[in-house]
């Protein structure tokens, strides 16, 4: 699998980075992990065909992680002329929040007729869900990050590989299960060692990494504090907008 970090910034654009949006490229069964408010800018900037994206998996319902959905759906309808189904999976409460977001961004958009179906799946906690024809199995784990609905870490299994993602959260033991033996762990590291409530820091991740067992760790969602100290990282890598890597 090929992974592209279409956006790896925090909610405030620290370092001029785009909002969270990761592409797992599997041809016409590609999927996004999160779809932040700048997602369509990222998709255009990096030459991604949105019609190849079969599913969007959401960790939590903050604007920098799901705020790009209205533009993605309207682009599919009016610009990219999508005809294939779109599957969106995320926390419980997704359906109501997505309708509210669509109407806030583009009034009347929830009533517009589309030439493609949108299927919503609200993920249970710690129970794997097979996402139909996408060939992806996803499990959500409850984490600690208030967002109006449950916030999740995600464990995604496909093509014989495991990709884990912490989402935004302070340290919780569920991350040990979500990331166990993952081929790739994408983890928030908001600060280098300073503790910020509801967010992870690099020092904690480094301490816990041997217990997590992930083969490769990429840090994302970094504050100015963290961005200023990436040269000090050990046993992991820092994401950047446009970073590409293979999971082998």
C-alpha positions as CSV (number, residue, x, y, z in Angstrom):
1,X,0.0,0.0,0.0
2,X,1.0,3.5,-0.7
3,X,0.3,6.3,1.9
4,X,0.3,10.0,1.1
5,X,0.0,12.6,3.9
6,X,-2.3,15.1,2.1
7,X,-2.4,17.2,5.3
8,X,-0.8,16.7,8.7
9,X,-1.4,20.0,10.5
10,X,-3.2,20.9,13.7
11,X,-6.4,22.9,13.9
12,X,-4.6,26.2,13.7
13,X,-2.4,25.7,10.6
14,X,0.8,25.6,12.6
15,X,3.8,25.6,10.2
16,X,1.5,26.5,7.3
17,X,0.3,22.8,7.2
18,X,-3.0,21.6,5.8
19,X,-5.6,19.9,8.0
20,X,-5.5,16.2,8.7
21,X,-6.1,14.0,5.6
22,X,-4.2,10.8,4.8
23,X,-4.6,8.8,1.6
24,X,-4.2,5.1,1.5
25,X,-3.7,4.4,-2.2
26,X,-5.1,1.1,-3.4
27,X,-6.2,2.1,-6.9
28,X,-9.9,2.3,-7.2
29,X,-10.4,1.0,-3.6
30,X,-8.3,3.9,-2.1
31,X,-9.6,5.5,1.1
32,X,-9.0,8.6,3.2
33,X,-8.2,8.6,6.9
34,X,-9.9,11.9,8.1
35,X,-11.0,14.6,5.8
36,X,-10.1,18.0,7.4
37,X,-11.5,21.3,6.2
38,X,-8.7,21.8,3.7
39,X,-9.0,18.3,2.2
40,X,-10.1,19.3,-1.3
41,X,-7.2,21.8,-1.5
42,X,-4.9,18.9,-0.6
43,X,-6.5,16.6,-3.1
44,X,-6.1,19.1,-5.9
45,X,-2.6,20.1,-4.9
46,X,-1.3,16.5,-4.9
47,X,-3.1,15.4,-8.1
48,X,-5.4,12.9,-6.5
49,X,-8.5,11.7,-8.4
50,X,-11.3,11.9,-5.8
51,X,-13.4,9.3,-7.7
52,X,-10.8,6.7,-6.8
53,X,-11.6,7.2,-3.1
54,X,-14.1,4.6,-2.2
55,X,-14.3,5.3,1.6
56,X,-13.5,8.0,4.1
57,X,-12.8,6.9,7.7
58,X,-13.1,9.5,10.4
59,X,-11.5,9.5,13.9
60,X,-13.6,12.3,15.3
61,X,-15.9,15.2,14.4
62,X,-13.8,18.3,14.7
63,X,-13.5,20.6,11.7
64,X,-9.8,19.9,11.1
65,X,-10.7,16.2,10.8
66,X,-14.1,16.0,9.1
67,X,-14.8,19.6,8.0
68,X,-13.8,18.8,4.4
69,X,-16.8,16.5,3.8
70,X,-19.2,19.1,2.4
71,X,-16.8,20.2,-0.2
72,X,-15.8,16.6,-1.0
73,X,-19.5,15.6,-1.5
74,X,-20.4,18.7,-3.5
75,X,-17.3,18.3,-5.7
76,X,-18.4,14.7,-6.3
77,X,-21.8,15.8,-7.3
78,X,-21.0,18.9,-9.4
79,X,-17.4,18.8,-10.6
80,X,-16.0,15.2,-10.5
81,X,-19.3,13.7,-11.6
82,X,-19.1,10.8,-9.3
83,X,-21.4,7.8,-10.0
84,X,-19.8,5.1,-7.7
85,X,-20.9,4.8,-4.1
86,X,-19.1,6.7,-1.3
87,X,-18.8,5.1,2.1
88,X,-18.2,7.2,5.2
89,X,-17.4,5.6,8.5
90,X,-16.9,7.4,11.8
91,X,-18.1,7.8,15.4
92,X,-21.6,7.4,16.6
93,X,-23.5,10.6,15.9
94,X,-21.9,11.0,12.4
95,X,-25.2,11.1,10.5
96,X,-26.6,14.0,12.5
97,X,-23.4,16.0,12.6
98,X,-22.8,15.5,8.8
99,X,-26.2,16.8,8.0
100,X,-25.8,19.8,10.2
101,X,-22.3,20.5,8.7
102,X,-23.6,20.2,5.1
103,X,-26.5,22.7,5.8
104,X,-24.1,25.1,7.6
105,X,-21.7,25.1,4.6
106,X,-24.2,24.8,1.7
107,X,-27.9,25.3,2.8
108,X,-30.2,22.9,1.0
109,X,-27.3,20.5,0.1
110,X,-28.7,17.6,2.1
111,X,-31.9,17.6,-0.1
112,X,-30.1,17.8,-3.4
113,X,-30.4,14.7,-5.6
114,X,-27.1,12.9,-6.2
115,X,-26.0,10.4,-8.8
116,X,-24.1,8.4,-6.3
117,X,-25.2,6.9,-3.0
118,X,-23.6,7.9,0.3
119,X,-23.5,5.2,2.9
120,X,-22.8,6.1,6.5
121,X,-21.5,3.7,9.1
122,X,-21.3,4.6,12.7
123,X,-18.5,2.5,14.2
124,X,-19.1,0.6,17.4
125,X,-16.3,0.5,20.0
126,X,-13.7,-2.3,19.8
127,X,-15.8,-4.4,17.4
128,X,-14.3,-4.9,13.8
129,X,-16.4,-3.7,10.9
130,X,-15.9,-4.9,7.4
131,X,-16.4,-2.1,4.9
132,X,-18.0,-4.1,2.1
133,X,-16.3,-4.0,-1.3
134,X,-13.5,-1.7,-0.1
135,X,-11.8,-4.8,1.5
136,X,-11.0,-2.8,4.6
137,X,-11.7,-4.0,8.2
138,X,-11.8,-1.1,10.7
139,X,-12.0,-1.1,14.5
140,X,-12.6,2.0,16.5
141,X,-11.3,2.4,20.1
142,X,-12.6,5.1,22.4
143,X,-10.1,7.8,23.3
144,X,-10.0,11.0,25.4
145,X,-10.7,14.0,23.2
146,X,-14.1,15.8,23.7
147,X,-15.6,16.5,20.2
148,X,-19.4,16.4,20.8
149,X,-19.5,12.7,19.9
150,X,-17.1,9.8,20.8
151,X,-13.6,10.3,19.5
152,X,-11.8,7.2,18.2
153,X,-8.4,5.7,17.5
154,X,-8.6,3.6,14.3
155,X,-7.1,0.3,13.5
156,X,-7.4,-0.5,9.7
157,X,-6.6,-3.9,8.2
158,X,-6.3,-4.4,4.4
159,X,-3.9,-6.0,1.9
160,X,-2.4,-8.1,4.7
161,X,-1.2,-4.9,6.5
162,X,-2.3,-3.0,9.6
163,X,-2.4,0.8,9.8
164,X,-3.2,2.4,13.1
165,X,-4.1,6.0,13.9
166,X,-4.4,7.5,17.3
167,X,-6.6,10.4,16.3
168,X,-6.4,13.2,18.8
169,X,-6.2,12.1,22.4
170,X,-4.3,12.2,25.6
171,X,-2.7,8.8,26.5
172,X,-5.2,6.0,27.1
173,X,-4.5,2.3,27.4
174,X,-6.8,1.6,24.4
175,X,-3.9,2.9,22.2
176,X,-1.9,-0.2,23.1
177,X,-4.6,-2.5,21.6
178,X,-5.3,-0.2,18.6
179,X,-1.6,-0.1,17.6
180,X,-0.4,-3.6,18.5
181,X,1.9,-4.9,15.8
182,X,0.8,-2.3,13.3
183,X,2.9,-2.0,10.2
184,X,2.4,1.8,10.4
185,X,1.2,3.8,13.4
186,X,0.3,7.4,12.7
187,X,0.2,9.3,16.0
188,X,-0.6,12.8,17.1
189,X,2.3,14.5,18.9
190,X,1.0,17.9,19.7
191,X,4.0,18.8,22.0
192,X,7.5,17.5,22.5
193,X,7.2,16.8,26.3
194,X,4.7,19.3,27.7
195,X,1.4,17.8,28.8
196,X,-1.7,19.3,27.2
197,X,-5.0,17.9,28.2
198,X,-6.7,15.7,25.6
199,X,-3.5,15.6,23.4
200,X,-0.5,13.4,23.1
201,X,3.2,14.4,23.4
202,X,6.3,12.8,21.9
203,X,7.9,12.0,25.3
204,X,4.9,9.8,26.2
205,X,4.8,8.1,22.8
206,X,8.5,7.3,23.0
207,X,8.0,5.8,26.4
208,X,5.1,3.6,25.4
209,X,6.3,2.6,21.9
210,X,7.9,-0.7,23.0
211,X,4.6,-1.7,24.5
212,X,2.7,-0.8,21.3
213,X,4.8,-2.9,19.0
214,X,4.3,-0.8,15.9
215,X,6.9,-1.3,13.2
216,X,7.0,2.3,12.0
217,X,5.8,5.5,13.7
218,X,5.0,8.7,11.9
219,X,4.1,11.8,14.0
220,X,1.4,14.3,12.9
221,X,-0.8,17.1,14.2
222,X,2.2,19.0,15.6
223,X,2.2,22.4,17.4
224,X,4.9,25.0,16.9
225,X,6.6,23.6,20.0
226,X,6.8,20.2,18.4
227,X,7.7,21.5,14.9
228,X,10.6,23.3,16.4
229,X,12.1,20.1,17.9
230,X,11.7,17.6,15.1
231,X,15.5,17.3,14.8
232,X,15.5,15.7,18.2
233,X,13.2,12.8,17.3
234,X,14.4,9.2,17.8
235,X,12.8,6.0,16.7
236,X,10.2,7.7,14.6
237,X,9.6,10.2,11.7
238,X,7.7,13.5,11.4
239,X,5.0,13.8,8.8
240,X,5.0,16.7,6.2
241,X,2.3,17.6,3.7
242,X,3.0,15.5,0.6
243,X,5.0,12.9,2.4
244,X,4.7,9.5,0.6
245,X,5.7,6.1,1.9
246,X,5.2,2.4,1.1
247,X,3.9,-0.1,3.6
248,X,5.8,-3.3,2.8
